[in-house]
């Protein structure tokens, strides 16, 4: 192979590797963002966006512009807006992603399904409305100082399913059930008071923020939550309208025998 041909091939491979690295970084950003949204970690979400005035959030309830718009929507720095209650959850997963990087490597576009469960408080009643949602994202990304960030987000929700709140089972219910379960020869027995069975507990991340490189805030948030475990469960039960500590069971259907 001639030297020129070899050089051209190396350059083509280098370009391909760069593009694949870009796609990998964008995919990671998208996935990490979804984990932050699960518990509405506002500061971490805010840092995923580009520092530009033409940033756009086109949600179904309205459109927000610029980094300041992102802050207003998510309540970053707003002391009047309380933190999400322990029962809040927005576990909506990004799947089937298709990412295309522009030829100049400075911008990219992505399309994702966004599917999962959510439980968010109603602004008027204070009660929680749980359900399942299936959305579609169309997202523009931009590289700032060598780091990929969100630039423009647009989405739609073709699928929305409501779940009766009385059938929602808080984490505490699972803890009680497992406490009664007879595990076979466990090397470490069940731990009563395990924070994993406290509503609102954020499972610790093994990685730092993909944009800032800083540790995330789940340690601080968990410490505040675990100071009042009983209060956290009471808040969840009030939100869902649950009267007792057991998961409500469906009523038995009566069977009417036909006369012959």
Secondary structure, 3 states (H helix, E strand, C coil): CCHHHHHHHHHHHHHHHHHHHHHHHHHHHHHHHHHHHHCCCHHHHHCCECCCCCCEEEECCEEEEHHHHHHHHHCCCCCCCCCCCCCCEEEEEEEEEEEEECCCCCEEEEEEEEEEEEEEECCCCCCEEEEEEEEEEEEEEEEECCEEEEEEEEEEEEEEEECCHHHCCCHHHHHHHHHHCCCCCCCCCCCCCCHHHCCCCCCCCCCCCCCCCCCCCHHHHHHHHHHHHHHHHHHHHHHHCCCCCCCCCCCCCCCCCCCC
